[in-house]
Amino acid sequence: GAGVSQSPRYKVAKRGQDVALRCDPISGHVSLFWYQQALGQGPEFLTYFQNEAQLDKSGLPSDRFFAERPEGSVSTLKIQRTQQEDSAVYLCASSLDGFVYSNQPQHFGDGTRLSIL
Amino acid sequence: GDSVTQMEGPVTLSEEAFLTINCTYTATGYPSLFWYVQYPGEGLQLLLKATKADDKGSNKGFEATYRKETTSFHLEKGSVQVSDSAVYFCALSDKGNNRLAFGKGNQVVVIP
């Protein structure tokens, strides 16, 4: 498809388990973003990649959160030792270029809804 | 840090009514401003944007004007349809980085 694809759409895990969430950006898009959206709230920035380089990870809430994009395309967000407060929708977005002053919009996937029991 | 504030609560209105959703922002620089929409069961979609003061973004009958003097970017539509029922998010992107800062969103319900 032409859009940003995320998998799985839904993930249920027990507290303490590790989870991995996948994002396939639009082909050729340089920039990739992860956001966390709690119920009833707007998305909150987690981390940003330009190609394979993670340029900003200031939004990651703890060292249990780790993201990678090793070949500059697909990205994985990993959460170790999950806690109930990690329950949220995780959104991935990509944009065409990596220029700081670019007006290129971010295109969002449908998200992964993570529930920690 | 940069932040966006949207008016509290859902908005319920009748078809063909006038819609306004308020959005104000706080930013250290001169941000770009956006409205995103999330239709039921779908992902976030860019509705419109404005990149500098006094710019007006428009799309699908929706409009918003970048007001630097009041730090606002209110969304308006003159005559809503049932198909406009969705959640609307105001967001900003400071030109010092690429990330978006979102408001909490407003659920809009249009009744036939």
Boltz contact constraints between the chains, C-beta under 6 A:
constraints:
  - contact:
      token1: [A, 41]
      token2: [B, 104]
      max_distance: 6.0
  - contact:
      token1: [A, 42]
      token2: [B, 89]
      max_distance: 6.0
  - contact:
      token1: [A, 42]
      token2: [B, 102]
      max_distance: 6.0
  - contact:
      token1: [A, 42]
      token2: [B, 103]
      max_distance: 6.0
  - contact:
      token1: [A, 42]
      token2: [B, 104]
      max_distance: 6.0
  - contact:
      token1: [A, 42]
      token2: [B, 105]
      max_distance: 6.0
  - contact:
      token1: [A, 43]
      token2: [B, 102]
      max_distance: 6.0
  - contact:
      token1: [A, 45]
      token2: [B, 99]
      max_distance: 6.0
  - contact:
      token1: [A, 48]
      token2: [B, 99]
      max_distance: 6.0
  - contact:
      token1: [A, 101]
      token2: [B, 95]
      max_distance: 6.0
  - contact:
      token1: [A, 103]
      token2: [B, 51]
      max_distance: 6.0
  - contact:
      token1: [A, 105]
      token2: [B, 46]
      max_distance: 6.0
  - contact:
      token1: [A, 108]
      token2: [B, 43]
      max_distance: 6.0
  - contact:
      token1: [A, 108]
      token2: [B, 44]
      max_distance: 6.0
  - contact:
      token1: [A, 109]
      token2: [B, 43]
      max_distance: 6.0
  - contact:
      token1: [A, 110]
      token2: [B, 43]
      max_distance: 6.0
